[in-house]
Amino acid sequence: MPAVVNPVTQRRVGAAGALAVAAVVSLTVSAAKAAVVFNDTFASSTINLTSTPSGNSTSYDIASARSATASIAPGHLLITQAKSTSTIVEAQAVFTSSPITLATAGDSIELTVTFTDTVGVPVAMYFGLYNSGGTVPFTDLMNGSTSATPPTGLNSVATGDAFGGVQNWQGYNANLQGGNTATSYKIQTRPKQTGTTNTNQDLLTAGASSSQSYSGASQLGSAANPGTIQFVVGNQYTEDFVITMMAGGTYSFTSNLYAGASASGSPLVTINGADPSTASPPLGPFLYNGFDGLAFGNRETDNLGDAMDVQSVMVSTNVAAVPEPASLGAIAVAGLALLTRRRKA
């Protein structure tokens, strides 16, 4: 004879099963809120290959206005410039295949880069976060030359890589030009580029060079000049760049440079910026699709062959992740299994 199920008990079991599913969903979503979305110490990353990011690796594509060299090994991404009185070098990468969208007030994204000084002189350094629009950096810009035929690299005389690549990346960067004027420590926008030369592939250095840098930047903030930043050879430093969504769909920015291997203690220099709704052109809406690209680099003006030895690159956020469809399926199966066990009991 079939078992008689009390309708009240059945409803309670059904409710319990639904609550169990909801609880598992809630726990899974909470677990997905991990702050770190990208953490690279270069154990498996590459140089000058197509960016295909995972949680802890990608390809860093090096772009330079002069000849540069780069090597990668666990704990080290070393980029060295040729001696020059004016040259730019930067590493560009896609860090996630799922852009981090800042949708509500308080949402933030943070780029943390730890590096070691290898020269010991004041140097202009740059760090940025971007929306890639689904395109990846070019892989052939490391050895820039105005004398090559045709010219190559981040030069206004070169045109072979003017279109595509990071031309239409949009975002923000922190500029730390030690030893210059107060406004040399600043936050800037990086809009889509509409020029016809390879300077379209620069992501970081607007205003630094008329023949190597991108154009159309708006300055969003600056810091009081703390004097010359004198790096100590062999010492580690950490840059921490944070973008936060504010009410009204605009952004605020904080850049802190620390002495040491972590973003802690008293910063050597702090830059604060705001994304005003009165800016022209408007600065906020073009990033509503999220952040998925990054860049960092420096500019040499001392003719010493500056180098940047990076130990780690990390991107973190407080934006909650949405479970993948496969995860949702697993959650549903788990909930149904729990419901079935309760009914058999």
NORSULHU-V358293 format. One record per run of one state. SS is the DSSP state (A for helix, B for strand, O for the rest). FROM is the first residue (numbers start at 1). TO is the last residue. Records with the same first field share a line. If there is no record, write none. Layout:
SS=FROM-TO + FROM-TO
This chain:
O=1-6 + 32-35 + 41-45 + 48-58 + 65-67 + 74-75 + 82-86 + 95-99 + 101-107 + 118-123 + 132-144 + 146-151 + 153-169 + 178-181 + 191-197 + 202-218 + 223-235 + 246-250 + 260-268 + 275-284 + 288-290 + 292-292 + 301-306 + 318-324 + 345-345
A=7-31 + 182-184 + 198-201 + 285-287 + 325-344
B=36-40 + 46-47 + 59-64 + 68-73 + 76-81 + 87-94 + 100-100 + 108-117 + 124-131 + 145-145 + 152-152 + 170-177 + 185-190 + 219-222 + 236-245 + 251-259 + 269-274 + 291-291 + 293-300 + 307-317
